[in-house]
Amino acid sequence: MRQPLLLIVEDDQRIAALIASFLQREGFESVIATEGQQALTTFSNRVFDLVVLDLMLPDIDGTKLAAKLKTVRDCPILMLTAIDDELQEVQALDAGIDDYLSKPVQPQRLLARIKALLRRVKPGHSLKDTSLIVNEISREVSYLGQKVLLTDAEFDLLDFFLKHPNQKISRDHLIKRLRGFDYDGLDRSIDMRVSALRKKLSDEDAPYRLIKTIRGFGYLFVMPGSDCQ
């Protein structure tokens, strides 16, 4: 079986080498780029399965580089950042970042996020694990062997969660992406949609297995079968 090929974009060569060495022991092949332009050229010349991208690069902001990479090829991007800022999180998601981790990075947590992202499939295919099957073309869903009938709004919410697994998502960002306007602090439409989705996925009683509430912030979707469950 072919080893997954990862592009590590990190200007600190020591950190990049440590990440690459750890991932090699876990069965991944890695290529290191220390600058944005080098990363873009390397990414354009090879087909990578995932990009690990540092936010702070010497020649370009990581979110801007992510947007450029997405124009070349749709590939999962995991961002590493030393900045704990909600606005930065929203900007990263808007740029096409699929997930992010705060530095200093714990190796096993990094591995769990990478595996979760690689379990996702490209649009137009079915996302499968032992319990959840989602077909993005037919918009059909089954869970624990049972067909789940979702409204368009509920499917859009589930689809968004699946594209940002094991990641805290704010209510403001969910409303902006799914409904097209900013959260006013009063709108409960997303909460109602989450409640309906939980019920249909047999996850309506706390503690929730799949869609966890982040008090005062939003939600976190736990990918079935992931190391975060």
C-alpha positions as CSV (number, residue, x, y, z in Angstrom):
1,M,0.0,0.0,0.0
2,R,1.3,3.5,-0.9
3,Q,2.4,5.6,2.0
4,P,0.4,8.9,2.3
5,L,2.4,11.8,1.0
6,L,2.4,14.9,3.2
7,L,3.8,18.4,2.5
8,I,5.2,20.1,5.7
9,V,5.4,23.8,5.3
10,E,7.4,25.1,8.3
11,D,10.1,27.8,8.3
12,D,11.7,26.4,11.5
13,Q,13.8,23.5,10.0
14,R,14.3,21.8,13.4
15,I,10.5,21.6,14.0
16,A,9.9,20.5,10.4
17,A,12.5,17.7,10.7
18,L,11.0,16.6,14.0
19,I,7.5,16.4,12.5
20,A,8.7,14.6,9.4
21,S,10.7,12.1,11.5
22,F,7.7,11.4,13.8
23,L,5.4,11.0,10.8
24,Q,7.8,8.7,9.0
25,R,7.8,6.3,12.0
26,E,4.0,6.4,11.8
27,G,4.0,5.3,8.1
28,F,3.9,8.7,6.3
29,E,6.2,10.1,3.6
30,S,6.9,13.8,4.0
31,V,8.4,16.6,1.9
32,I,9.5,19.8,3.7
33,A,9.2,23.3,2.4
34,T,10.5,26.3,4.5
35,E,9.0,29.1,2.5
36,G,5.7,29.9,0.8
37,Q,6.9,30.0,-2.8
38,Q,8.9,26.8,-2.3
39,A,5.8,25.2,-0.9
40,L,3.6,26.4,-3.8
41,T,6.1,25.1,-6.4
42,T,6.5,21.8,-4.7
43,F,2.8,21.4,-4.3
44,S,2.2,22.1,-8.0
45,N,4.7,19.4,-9.1
46,R,3.5,16.5,-6.9
47,V,0.2,15.1,-5.7
48,F,0.1,15.3,-1.9
49,D,-2.5,13.7,0.3
50,L,-2.3,16.4,3.0
51,V,-0.5,19.7,3.8
52,V,0.7,20.6,7.3
53,L,1.0,24.4,7.2
54,D,2.6,26.8,9.6
55,L,0.6,30.1,9.9
56,M,3.7,32.3,10.2
57,L,6.0,32.1,7.2
58,P,8.8,34.5,6.3
59,D,7.5,35.4,2.8
60,I,3.7,34.9,3.0
61,D,0.9,34.6,5.5
62,G,-0.2,31.0,6.0
63,T,-3.9,31.7,5.2
64,K,-3.0,33.4,1.9
65,L,-0.8,30.5,1.0
66,A,-3.6,28.1,1.9
67,A,-6.0,29.9,-0.5
68,K,-3.3,29.7,-3.3
69,L,-2.8,25.9,-2.7
70,K,-6.6,25.3,-2.9
71,T,-6.6,27.0,-6.4
72,V,-4.0,24.4,-7.5
73,R,-5.7,21.3,-6.1
74,D,-8.2,20.5,-3.4
75,C,-6.2,18.9,-0.7
76,P,-6.8,18.8,3.1
77,I,-4.8,21.5,5.0
78,L,-3.9,21.3,8.7
79,M,-2.7,24.6,10.0
80,L,-0.3,25.0,12.9
81,T,-0.5,28.3,14.8
82,A,1.0,29.8,17.9
83,I,-1.9,32.4,17.9
84,D,-5.0,31.5,20.0
85,D,-7.4,33.9,18.4
86,E,-11.0,33.3,17.4
87,L,-10.8,35.9,14.5
88,Q,-7.7,34.1,13.2
89,E,-9.6,30.8,13.4
90,V,-12.5,32.3,11.3
91,Q,-10.1,33.7,8.7
92,A,-8.3,30.4,8.5
93,L,-11.6,28.5,7.8
94,D,-12.6,31.1,5.2
95,A,-9.3,30.6,3.5
96,G,-10.0,26.9,3.1
97,I,-8.1,25.5,6.1
98,D,-9.7,22.1,7.0
99,D,-8.4,21.9,10.6
100,Y,-5.9,23.6,12.9
101,L,-3.7,22.9,15.9
102,S,-2.2,25.3,18.4
103,K,1.6,25.2,19.1
104,P,3.4,23.6,20.8
105,V,2.0,20.6,18.9
106,Q,1.6,17.3,20.7
107,P,2.7,14.5,18.3
108,Q,-0.1,12.1,19.1
109,R,-2.7,14.9,18.7
110,L,-1.1,15.9,15.4
111,L,-1.3,12.3,14.3
112,A,-5.0,12.0,15.3
113,R,-5.9,15.1,13.3
114,I,-4.0,13.9,10.2
115,K,-5.7,10.5,10.3
116,A,-9.1,12.2,10.7
117,L,-8.5,14.4,7.7
118,L,-7.2,11.6,5.5
119,R,-10.4,9.6,6.3
120,R,-12.4,12.2,4.5
121,V,-12.9,11.7,0.8
122,K,-13.0,14.2,-2.0
123,P,-16.4,15.8,-3.0
124,G,-18.5,13.5,-5.2
125,H,-17.6,10.3,-3.3
126,S,-19.0,8.6,-0.3
127,L,-17.6,9.2,3.1
128,K,-17.6,5.9,5.0
129,D,-16.5,4.4,8.2
130,T,-17.9,1.5,10.2
131,S,-20.9,3.5,11.4
132,L,-21.5,6.6,9.2
133,I,-22.0,6.6,5.4
134,V,-22.5,9.9,3.6
135,N,-23.0,10.2,-0.2
136,E,-22.4,13.8,-1.3
137,I,-23.9,13.3,-4.7
138,S,-27.2,11.7,-3.8
139,R,-27.1,13.4,-0.3
140,E,-28.0,10.1,1.3
141,V,-27.0,9.3,4.8
142,S,-27.0,6.1,6.9
143,Y,-25.9,5.7,10.5
144,L,-25.4,2.4,12.4
145,G,-26.9,0.6,9.4
146,Q,-30.1,2.7,9.3
147,K,-31.0,5.2,6.6
148,V,-31.3,8.7,7.9
149,L,-33.7,11.1,6.2
150,L,-32.3,14.7,6.5
151,T,-33.7,18.0,5.3
152,D,-31.4,20.0,3.0
153,A,-30.5,22.3,5.9
154,E,-29.6,19.4,8.1
155,F,-27.5,17.7,5.4
156,D,-25.6,21.0,4.8
157,L,-24.8,21.2,8.5
158,L,-23.6,17.6,8.7
159,D,-21.6,18.1,5.5
160,F,-19.9,21.2,7.0
161,F,-19.1,19.3,10.2
162,L,-17.6,16.4,8.2
163,K,-15.3,18.8,6.5
164,H,-14.1,20.2,9.8
165,P,-13.9,17.1,12.0
166,N,-12.8,17.2,15.7
167,Q,-12.6,21.0,15.5
168,K,-14.3,23.7,17.5
169,I,-16.7,25.8,15.3
170,S,-18.3,29.0,16.5
171,R,-22.0,29.7,16.1
172,D,-21.0,32.9,14.4
173,H,-19.0,31.0,11.8
174,L,-21.8,28.4,11.3
175,I,-24.4,31.0,10.7
176,K,-22.2,33.0,8.4
177,R,-21.3,30.0,6.3
178,L,-24.7,28.2,6.3
179,R,-27.1,31.1,6.4
180,G,-25.1,34.0,4.9
181,F,-25.3,36.6,7.7
182,D,-23.5,37.5,10.9
183,Y,-24.6,36.1,14.3
184,D,-26.5,38.7,16.3
185,G,-26.3,36.9,19.6
186,L,-30.0,36.0,19.5
187,D,-30.5,33.7,16.5
188,R,-31.1,30.1,17.6
189,S,-31.6,28.6,14.1
190,I,-28.3,26.8,14.2
191,D,-29.0,25.4,17.7
192,M,-32.4,24.1,16.4
193,R,-30.7,22.6,13.4
194,V,-28.1,20.9,15.6
195,S,-30.8,19.6,17.9
196,A,-32.7,18.1,14.9
197,L,-29.6,16.5,13.5
198,R,-28.6,15.0,16.9
199,K,-32.1,13.4,17.2
200,K,-31.9,11.8,13.7
201,L,-28.4,10.5,14.5
202,S,-29.6,9.0,17.8
203,D,-27.4,11.5,19.7
204,E,-30.0,13.6,21.5
205,D,-29.0,12.8,25.1
206,A,-26.0,14.3,26.9
207,P,-23.2,13.5,27.0
208,Y,-23.3,13.8,23.2
209,R,-21.2,11.3,21.2
210,L,-21.1,13.1,17.8
211,I,-22.0,16.8,18.1
212,K,-20.6,18.2,21.3
213,T,-21.6,21.6,22.7
214,I,-18.8,24.0,23.5
215,R,-20.4,26.2,26.1
216,G,-20.5,29.9,25.1
217,F,-18.9,29.2,21.8
218,G,-20.4,26.7,19.5
219,Y,-20.0,23.0,18.6
220,L,-17.4,20.3,17.9
221,F,-18.2,17.3,15.6
222,V,-16.4,14.1,16.6
223,M,-15.8,12.0,13.6
224,P,-17.0,8.4,14.2
225,G,-14.1,6.0,14.6
226,S,-11.6,8.8,15.2
227,D,-9.0,8.8,18.0
228,C,-10.9,11.8,19.5
229,Q,-14.0,9.7,20.3
